[in-house]
Amino acid sequence: MLNVYAAKWCPHCTKTIAYLKKNQIEFEYIEIEEQPETIIQKIIEVNGGDDWVVPTLEFKGKWRVGKIFNEIELSFDLKQLGLT
């Protein structure tokens, strides 16, 4: 299952989630601000070690760092993760 680490207030997260729903890609939404420190530290590590960035995606141990929403780039990255 695709894990989507996101924040309710993040417009790029909202657009990413809408894209996933539109394309019928199953995912689990994980509110980053409600996660324990160990999860937050992993998200920080994945995103270069300075701070957490959302939406950060994880699928079967493969990560996509947090990025601004771009439908073409997201589609490509999902294929790279093995989702489409």
Secondary structure as GFF3:
##gff-version 3
##sequence-region A 1 84
A	DSSP	beta_strand	2	6	.	.	.	ID=ss1
A	DSSP	alpha_helix	11	22	.	.	.	ID=ss2
A	DSSP	beta_strand	27	31	.	.	.	ID=ss3
A	DSSP	three_ten_helix	32	34	.	.	.	ID=ss4
A	DSSP	alpha_helix	37	46	.	.	.	ID=ss5
A	DSSP	beta_strand	56	59	.	.	.	ID=ss6
A	DSSP	beta_strand	62	64	.	.	.	ID=ss7
A	DSSP	alpha_helix	71	81	.	.	.	ID=ss8
###
